[in-house]
Amino acid sequence: MKKVLSKTGVVALTIALSIPAFGGSAQAFDGPAAKNSWGCDNSSKRVNFSYTPGTVTTTVYYNNHCSYTVRAAARIENKDGAISHDCFSIPAGNSSHIKFQQGALGTFVGIYKC
């Protein structure tokens, strides 16, 4: 197998890719990365969530280790302080993601049991 980049090339490529191609201090997310999880009934297994709140949308990654479908809710607050709970189902043994649209003036609060 032919080596395409030397160690120096890999470092240079990594540094080049980490520098934004535009001015300013724009970030890919607004808030810190967050996690939440809770245990399955009568089991030591868990359902796990991770997400990084974004400016307009938030993608929630989940992994359901339970032997049954789990219901969860994304809590989103709008600019007027009204709170909505968007419930969704995660099939047993499923690992994937779901995207929530909170809008430019909304705030993604977190994931909770539904």
NUMAR-676077 format. One record per atom (N, C-alpha, C, O): residue number from 1; x, y, z. Coordinates in Angstrom, 1 decimal. Each point is the difference from the previous one (the first is absolute). Example, Ala and Ser with C-alpha at 12.3 -4.5 7.8 and 13.67 -1.06 7.14 Angstrom:
// NUMAR-676077
{1,{13.2,-5.7,7.8}}
{1,{-0.9,1.2,0.0}}
{1,{0.9,1.2,0.0}}
{1,{1.0,0.0,0.7}}
{2,{-1.4,1.1,-1.4}}
{2,{0.9,1.1,0.0}}
{2,{-0.8,1.1,0.8}}
{2,{0.5,1.1,0.1}}
//
This chain:
// NUMAR-676077
{1,{0.8,-1.2,0.0}}
{1,{-0.8,1.2,0.0}}
{1,{0.9,1.2,0.0}}
{1,{0.9,0.1,0.8}}
{2,{-1.2,0.9,-1.7}}
{2,{0.8,1.2,-0.1}}
{2,{-0.4,1.0,1.0}}
{2,{-1.2,0.3,0.1}}
{3,{2.1,0.3,0.5}}
{3,{-0.3,1.1,1.0}}
{3,{-0.1,1.3,-0.8}}
{3,{0.9,0.4,-0.7}}
{4,{-2.1,0.3,0.9}}
{4,{-0.3,1.2,-0.8}}
{4,{0.6,1.2,0.6}}
{4,{0.6,0.8,-0.7}}
{5,{-0.7,-0.6,2.0}}
{5,{0.5,1.1,0.7}}
{5,{1.1,-0.4,1.1}}
{5,{-0.2,-1.0,0.7}}
{6,{1.2,1.8,-0.6}}
{6,{1.0,-0.2,1.1}}
{6,{-0.6,0.5,1.3}}
{6,{-1.1,0.6,-0.1}}
{7,{1.8,-0.8,1.2}}
{7,{-0.5,0.5,1.3}}
{7,{-0.2,1.5,-0.1}}
{7,{-0.9,0.5,0.5}}
{8,{1.9,0.2,-1.1}}
{8,{0.0,1.4,-0.1}}
{8,{-1.2,0.5,-0.9}}
{8,{-0.7,0.9,0.4}}
{9,{0.4,-1.7,-1.4}}
{9,{-1.1,0.4,-0.9}}
{9,{-1.4,-0.2,0.7}}
{9,{-0.9,0.8,-0.1}}
{10,{0.8,-1.9,1.0}}
{10,{-1.2,-0.2,0.7}}
{10,{-0.2,1.1,1.0}}
{10,{-1.2,0.5,0.1}}
{11,{2.2,-0.1,0.6}}
{11,{-0.1,1.1,1.0}}
{11,{-0.4,1.3,-0.7}}
{11,{-0.9,0.7,0.4}}
{12,{1.5,-0.4,-1.6}}
{12,{-0.3,1.2,-0.7}}
{12,{-1.4,0.0,-0.5}}
{12,{-0.7,1.0,0.0}}
{13,{0.2,-2.2,-0.5}}
{13,{-1.3,-0.1,-0.5}}
{13,{-1.0,0.2,1.2}}
{13,{-1.0,0.6,-0.2}}
{14,{1.3,-1.2,1.3}}
{14,{-0.9,0.1,1.2}}
{14,{-0.1,1.5,0.4}}
{14,{-1.1,0.5,0.3}}
{15,{2.2,0.2,-0.2}}
{15,{0.0,1.4,0.3}}
{15,{-0.8,0.8,-1.0}}
{15,{-0.8,0.9,0.3}}
{16,{1.1,-1.2,-1.6}}
{16,{-0.7,0.8,-1.0}}
{16,{-1.5,-0.2,0.0}}
{16,{-0.8,0.9,-0.2}}
{17,{0.3,-2.2,0.5}}
{17,{-1.4,-0.2,0.1}}
{17,{-0.6,0.6,1.2}}
{17,{-1.3,0.2,0.0}}
{18,{2.0,0.1,1.0}}
{18,{-0.6,0.5,1.3}}
{18,{-0.1,1.5,-0.1}}
{18,{-0.6,0.6,0.9}}
{19,{1.2,0.1,-1.9}}
{19,{0.0,1.4,-0.1}}
{19,{-1.2,0.4,-0.9}}
{19,{-0.1,-0.5,-1.1}}
{20,{-0.9,1.3,1.6}}
{20,{-1.1,0.4,-0.8}}
{20,{0.4,0.7,-1.3}}
{20,{1.0,0.8,0.0}}
{21,{-1.7,-1.0,-1.1}}
{21,{0.3,0.6,-1.2}}
{21,{-0.7,1.4,-0.2}}
{21,{0.0,0.6,-1.1}}
{22,{-0.6,-0.1,2.2}}
{22,{-0.6,1.3,0.0}}
{22,{0.4,0.8,1.2}}
{22,{0.5,-0.6,0.9}}
{23,{-0.7,1.9,-1.0}}
{23,{0.3,0.9,1.2}}
{23,{-1.0,-0.1,1.1}}
{23,{-1.1,-0.6,-0.2}}
{24,{1.4,1.2,1.3}}
{24,{-0.9,0.0,1.1}}
{24,{0.2,-1.2,0.9}}
{24,{0.9,-0.8,-0.1}}
{25,{-1.8,0.7,1.1}}
{25,{0.1,-1.0,1.0}}
{25,{-1.2,-0.9,0.0}}
{25,{-0.4,-0.5,1.1}}
{26,{-0.1,0.2,-2.2}}
{26,{-1.2,-0.9,-0.1}}
{26,{0.3,-1.4,0.5}}
{26,{1.1,-0.5,-0.2}}
{27,{-2.0,-0.1,0.9}}
{27,{0.2,-1.3,0.5}}
{27,{-1.1,-0.9,-0.5}}
{27,{-1.0,0.4,-0.5}}
{28,{1.3,-1.7,0.6}}
{28,{-1.0,-1.0,-0.5}}
{28,{-1.1,-0.3,0.9}}
{28,{-1.0,-0.6,-0.3}}
{29,{1.1,1.1,1.6}}
{29,{-1.0,-0.2,1.0}}
{29,{-0.1,1.1,1.0}}
{29,{1.0,0.8,0.1}}
{30,{-2.1,-0.6,0.6}}
{30,{-0.2,1.1,0.9}}
{30,{0.5,-0.4,1.4}}
{30,{0.6,0.7,0.7}}
{31,{-1.0,-1.9,-0.2}}
{31,{0.2,-0.4,1.3}}
{31,{1.0,-1.2,0.1}}
{31,{0.4,-0.5,-1.0}}
{32,{-0.1,0.1,2.2}}
{32,{0.9,-1.1,0.2}}
{32,{-0.7,-1.3,-0.3}}
{32,{-1.3,-0.1,0.0}}
{33,{2.1,-0.9,-0.3}}
{33,{-0.6,-1.3,-0.2}}
{33,{-0.6,-0.5,1.3}}
{33,{0.5,0.2,1.1}}
{34,{-1.6,-1.0,-1.3}}
{34,{-0.7,-0.5,1.2}}
{34,{-0.4,-1.4,-0.2}}
{34,{-0.1,-0.5,-1.1}}
{35,{-0.1,-0.2,2.2}}
{35,{-0.4,-1.4,0.0}}
{35,{-1.1,-0.2,1.0}}
{35,{-0.1,0.8,1.0}}
{36,{-0.7,-1.8,-1.2}}
{36,{-1.1,-0.4,0.9}}
{36,{-0.2,-1.5,-0.2}}
{36,{0.2,-0.5,-1.1}}
{37,{-0.6,-0.2,2.2}}
{37,{-0.3,-1.4,-0.1}}
{37,{-0.9,-0.4,1.1}}
{37,{0.0,0.7,1.1}}
{38,{-0.7,-1.8,-1.2}}
{38,{-0.7,-0.6,1.1}}
{38,{0.0,-1.5,-0.2}}
{38,{0.1,-0.5,-1.1}}
{39,{-0.3,-0.2,2.2}}
{39,{0.0,-1.4,0.0}}
{39,{-1.3,-0.6,-0.5}}
{39,{-1.1,0.6,0.0}}
{40,{1.3,-1.8,-0.5}}
{40,{-1.2,-0.8,-0.5}}
{40,{-0.6,-0.6,1.2}}
{40,{0.6,-0.3,1.0}}
{41,{-1.9,0.0,-1.1}}
{41,{-0.8,-0.7,1.1}}
{41,{0.6,-1.4,0.3}}
{41,{0.2,-0.7,-1.0}}
{42,{0.0,0.4,2.2}}
{42,{0.4,-1.3,0.5}}
{42,{1.3,-0.5,-0.8}}
{42,{0.1,-1.2,-0.3}}
{43,{0.8,2.1,0.1}}
{43,{1.2,-0.4,-0.8}}
{43,{1.1,1.0,0.4}}
{43,{-0.2,1.1,0.4}}
{44,{1.5,-1.5,-0.6}}
{44,{1.1,0.9,0.2}}
{44,{0.4,0.7,-1.3}}
{44,{0.9,0.8,0.0}}
{45,{-1.7,-1.0,-1.1}}
{45,{0.2,0.6,-1.3}}
{45,{-0.5,1.4,0.1}}
{45,{-0.8,0.4,0.8}}
{46,{1.2,0.5,-1.8}}
{46,{-0.4,1.4,0.0}}
{46,{-0.4,0.4,-1.5}}
{46,{0.4,-0.6,-0.9}}
{47,{-1.1,1.8,0.9}}
{47,{-0.2,0.7,-1.3}}
{47,{0.9,1.3,0.1}}
{47,{-0.2,0.7,1.0}}
{48,{1.0,-0.4,-2.0}}
{48,{0.9,1.1,0.1}}
{48,{-0.2,1.0,-1.1}}
{48,{-0.4,-0.4,-1.1}}
{49,{0.6,1.7,1.4}}
{49,{-0.2,1.1,-0.9}}
{49,{1.2,0.9,0.1}}
{49,{0.6,0.2,1.0}}
{50,{-0.3,0.4,-2.2}}
{50,{1.0,1.0,0.0}}
{50,{-0.4,1.0,-1.1}}
{50,{-0.6,-0.3,-1.0}}
{51,{0.9,1.6,1.3}}
{51,{-0.3,1.1,-0.9}}
{51,{0.8,1.2,0.2}}
{51,{0.5,0.2,1.1}}
{52,{-0.4,0.7,-2.1}}
{52,{0.6,1.3,0.2}}
{52,{-1.0,1.0,-0.6}}
{52,{-0.2,0.0,-1.2}}
{53,{-0.4,0.8,2.1}}
{53,{-1.0,0.9,-0.4}}
{53,{0.5,0.9,-1.1}}
{53,{1.1,0.6,0.1}}
{54,{-1.8,-0.4,-1.2}}
{54,{0.4,0.8,-1.1}}
{54,{-0.8,1.3,-0.1}}
{54,{-0.9,0.2,0.9}}
{55,{1.2,0.7,-1.8}}
{55,{-0.7,1.3,-0.1}}
{55,{-1.4,-0.2,-0.6}}
{55,{-0.9,0.7,0.4}}
{56,{0.7,-1.6,-1.3}}
{56,{-1.3,-0.1,-0.6}}
{56,{-0.5,-1.5,0.2}}
{56,{-1.2,-0.2,0.2}}
{57,{2.0,-0.7,-0.3}}
{57,{-0.3,-1.4,0.2}}
{57,{0.9,-0.7,1.0}}
{57,{1.1,0.5,0.2}}
{58,{-1.6,-1.6,0.3}}
{58,{0.8,-0.8,0.9}}
{58,{-0.1,-1.5,-0.3}}
{58,{-1.2,-0.4,-0.1}}
{59,{2.3,-0.3,-0.1}}
{59,{-0.1,-1.4,-0.3}}
{59,{0.3,-0.7,1.2}}
{59,{1.0,0.2,0.7}}
{60,{-1.9,-1.2,-0.3}}
{60,{0.1,-0.8,1.2}}
{60,{0.4,-1.4,-0.5}}
{60,{-0.7,-0.6,-0.8}}
{61,{1.8,0.1,1.3}}
{61,{0.4,-1.4,-0.2}}
{61,{-0.5,-0.8,1.1}}
{61,{0.1,0.3,1.2}}
{62,{-0.6,-1.5,-1.5}}
{62,{-0.5,-0.9,1.1}}
{62,{0.4,-1.4,-0.3}}
{62,{0.4,-0.5,-1.1}}
{63,{-0.4,-0.3,2.2}}
{63,{0.3,-1.4,0.0}}
{63,{-0.8,-0.7,1.1}}
{63,{0.2,0.2,1.2}}
{64,{-1.2,-1.0,-1.7}}
{64,{-0.9,-0.7,1.0}}
{64,{0.4,-1.4,0.2}}
{64,{-0.1,-0.9,-0.9}}
{65,{0.6,0.7,2.1}}
{65,{0.5,-1.4,0.4}}
{65,{-1.2,-0.8,0.6}}
{65,{0.2,-1.2,0.3}}
{66,{-1.3,1.9,-0.1}}
{66,{-1.2,-0.7,0.7}}
{66,{-0.6,-1.0,-1.0}}
{66,{0.2,0.0,-1.2}}
{67,{-0.9,-1.0,1.8}}
{67,{-0.7,-1.0,-0.8}}
{67,{-1.4,0.4,-0.5}}
{67,{-0.8,-0.8,-0.4}}
{68,{0.5,2.1,0.6}}
{68,{-1.3,0.5,-0.4}}
{68,{0.2,1.5,-0.6}}
{68,{1.0,0.6,0.2}}
{69,{-2.1,-0.1,-0.9}}
{69,{0.1,1.3,-0.5}}
{69,{-0.1,1.0,1.1}}
{69,{-0.7,-0.1,1.0}}
{70,{1.6,1.1,-1.1}}
{70,{0.1,1.1,1.0}}
{70,{-0.6,1.3,-0.6}}
{70,{0.2,0.3,-1.2}}
{71,{-1.0,0.4,2.0}}
{71,{-0.5,1.3,-0.4}}
{71,{0.8,1.1,0.6}}
{71,{0.3,0.0,1.3}}
{72,{0.1,1.0,-2.0}}
{72,{0.8,1.1,0.5}}
{72,{-0.6,1.3,-0.6}}
{72,{-0.7,0.0,-1.0}}
{73,{1.1,1.1,1.7}}
{73,{-0.5,1.3,-0.5}}
{73,{1.1,1.0,-0.1}}
{73,{0.9,0.1,0.9}}
{74,{-0.9,0.7,-2.0}}
{74,{0.9,1.1,-0.1}}
{74,{-0.7,1.2,0.5}}
{74,{-1.1,0.3,-0.4}}
{75,{1.7,0.4,1.4}}
{75,{-0.6,1.2,0.5}}
{75,{0.6,1.2,-0.6}}
{75,{1.2,0.2,0.0}}
{76,{-2.1,0.6,-0.7}}
{76,{0.4,1.2,-0.7}}
{76,{-0.7,1.2,0.5}}
{76,{-1.3,-0.1,0.2}}
{77,{2.0,1.2,0.0}}
{77,{-0.6,1.2,0.5}}
{77,{0.1,1.1,-1.1}}
{77,{1.0,0.2,-0.6}}
{78,{-2.2,0.5,0.4}}
{78,{0.1,1.0,-1.1}}
{78,{0.3,1.3,0.6}}
{78,{0.2,0.1,1.2}}
{79,{-0.1,1.0,-2.0}}
{79,{0.4,1.3,0.5}}
{79,{-0.9,0.6,1.0}}
{79,{0.4,0.9,0.8}}
{80,{-1.7,-1.3,-0.8}}
{80,{-0.9,0.5,1.0}}
{80,{-0.1,-0.8,1.3}}
{80,{-0.7,0.3,0.9}}
{81,{1.6,-1.3,-0.8}}
{81,{0.0,-0.8,1.2}}
{81,{-0.9,-1.2,0.0}}
{81,{0.0,-0.8,0.9}}
{82,{-0.8,0.6,-2.0}}
{82,{-0.9,-1.1,-0.1}}
{82,{0.9,-1.3,-0.2}}
{82,{0.9,0.0,-0.8}}
{83,{-1.3,-1.1,1.4}}
{83,{0.8,-1.2,0.0}}
{83,{-0.8,-1.1,-0.7}}
{83,{-1.2,-0.2,0.3}}
{84,{1.8,-0.5,-1.3}}
{84,{-0.6,-1.1,-0.7}}
{84,{0.8,-1.2,0.3}}
{84,{1.2,0.0,0.2}}
{85,{-1.9,-1.2,-0.2}}
{85,{0.6,-1.3,0.2}}
{85,{-0.3,-0.8,-1.2}}
{85,{-1.1,-0.4,-0.2}}
{86,{2.1,0.1,-0.7}}
{86,{-0.2,-0.8,-1.2}}
{86,{0.4,-1.4,0.4}}
{86,{1.2,-0.4,0.0}}
{87,{-2.3,-0.5,0.2}}
{87,{0.3,-1.4,0.4}}
{87,{0.3,-0.8,-1.3}}
{87,{-0.5,0.3,-1.1}}
{88,{1.4,-1.2,1.3}}
{88,{0.4,-1.0,-1.1}}
{88,{0.3,-1.3,0.6}}
{88,{0.3,-0.1,1.2}}
{89,{-0.4,-1.0,-2.0}}
{89,{0.2,-1.3,0.4}}
{89,{1.3,-0.6,-0.5}}
{89,{0.4,0.3,-1.1}}
{90,{0.3,-1.1,1.9}}
{90,{1.2,-0.6,-0.4}}
{90,{-0.2,-1.5,0.2}}
{90,{-0.1,-0.5,1.1}}
{91,{0.1,-0.3,-2.2}}
{91,{-0.2,-1.4,0.0}}
{91,{1.1,-0.7,0.9}}
{91,{1.1,0.5,0.1}}
{92,{-1.5,-1.6,0.4}}
{92,{1.0,-0.8,0.8}}
{92,{1.2,-0.4,-0.8}}
{92,{0.0,-0.3,-1.2}}
{93,{1.2,0.5,1.8}}
{93,{1.3,-0.3,-0.7}}
{93,{0.4,0.9,-1.1}}
{93,{0.9,-0.3,-0.8}}
{94,{-1.6,1.4,0.7}}
{94,{0.3,1.0,-1.1}}
{94,{1.0,1.0,0.4}}
{94,{0.0,0.6,1.1}}
{95,{0.8,-0.2,-2.1}}
{95,{1.0,1.0,0.2}}
{95,{0.0,0.9,-1.3}}
{95,{0.2,-0.5,-1.1}}
{96,{-0.6,1.8,1.3}}
{96,{0.0,0.9,-1.2}}
{96,{0.0,1.4,0.5}}
{96,{0.6,0.3,1.0}}
{97,{-1.3,0.6,-1.7}}
{97,{-0.1,1.4,0.4}}
{97,{-1.3,0.6,-0.6}}
{97,{-0.6,-0.6,-0.8}}
{98,{0.2,1.7,1.4}}
{98,{-1.2,0.8,-0.4}}
{98,{0.4,1.5,0.1}}
{98,{0.7,0.4,0.9}}
{99,{-1.3,0.3,-1.9}}
{99,{0.3,1.5,0.0}}
{99,{-1.2,0.8,0.4}}
{99,{-1.1,-0.3,-0.5}}
{100,{1.3,1.2,1.4}}
{100,{-1.1,0.9,0.4}}
{100,{0.3,1.4,-0.5}}
{100,{1.1,0.5,0.0}}
{101,{-2.2,0.2,-0.4}}
{101,{0.0,1.3,-0.6}}
{101,{-0.5,1.0,1.1}}
{101,{-1.2,0.0,0.2}}
{102,{2.1,0.7,0.5}}
{102,{-0.5,1.0,0.9}}
{102,{-0.1,1.4,-0.5}}
{102,{-0.5,0.9,0.7}}
{103,{1.1,-0.6,-1.8}}
{103,{-0.1,1.3,-0.6}}
{103,{1.1,0.9,0.6}}
{103,{0.6,-0.3,1.0}}
{104,{-0.3,1.4,-1.7}}
{104,{1.1,0.9,0.5}}
{104,{-0.3,0.6,1.3}}
{104,{1.0,0.4,0.7}}
{105,{-2.2,-0.2,-0.3}}
{105,{-0.3,0.6,1.3}}
{105,{-0.4,-1.0,1.1}}
{105,{-0.4,0.3,1.1}}
{106,{0.5,-1.6,-1.4}}
{106,{-0.4,-1.1,0.9}}
{106,{1.3,-0.5,0.7}}
{106,{1.1,0.2,-0.4}}
{107,{-1.4,-0.9,1.5}}
{107,{1.1,-0.6,0.8}}
{107,{-0.3,-1.4,0.3}}
{107,{-1.1,-0.4,0.5}}
{108,{2.0,-0.5,-0.9}}
{108,{-0.1,-1.4,0.3}}
{108,{0.4,-0.2,1.5}}
{108,{1.2,0.3,0.3}}
{109,{-2.1,-0.7,0.5}}
{109,{0.3,-0.2,1.4}}
{109,{0.6,-1.3,0.4}}
{109,{0.9,-0.1,0.8}}
{110,{-1.5,-1.0,-1.3}}
{110,{0.5,-1.3,0.3}}
{110,{-0.9,-1.2,-0.4}}
{110,{-1.0,0.2,-0.6}}
{111,{1.4,-1.4,1.0}}
{111,{-0.7,-1.2,-0.2}}
{111,{-0.5,-0.6,1.3}}
{111,{0.8,-0.1,1.0}}
{112,{-2.1,-0.3,-1.0}}
{112,{-0.6,-0.5,1.3}}
{112,{-0.9,-1.1,-0.4}}
{112,{-0.3,-0.3,-1.1}}
{113,{-0.2,-0.5,2.1}}
{113,{-0.9,-1.0,-0.2}}
{113,{-1.3,0.6,-0.4}}
{113,{-0.4,1.1,0.4}}
{114,{-0.3,-1.8,-1.3}}
{114,{-1.3,0.5,-0.5}}
{114,{-1.2,-0.7,0.6}}
{114,{-1.1,0.2,-0.3}}
//
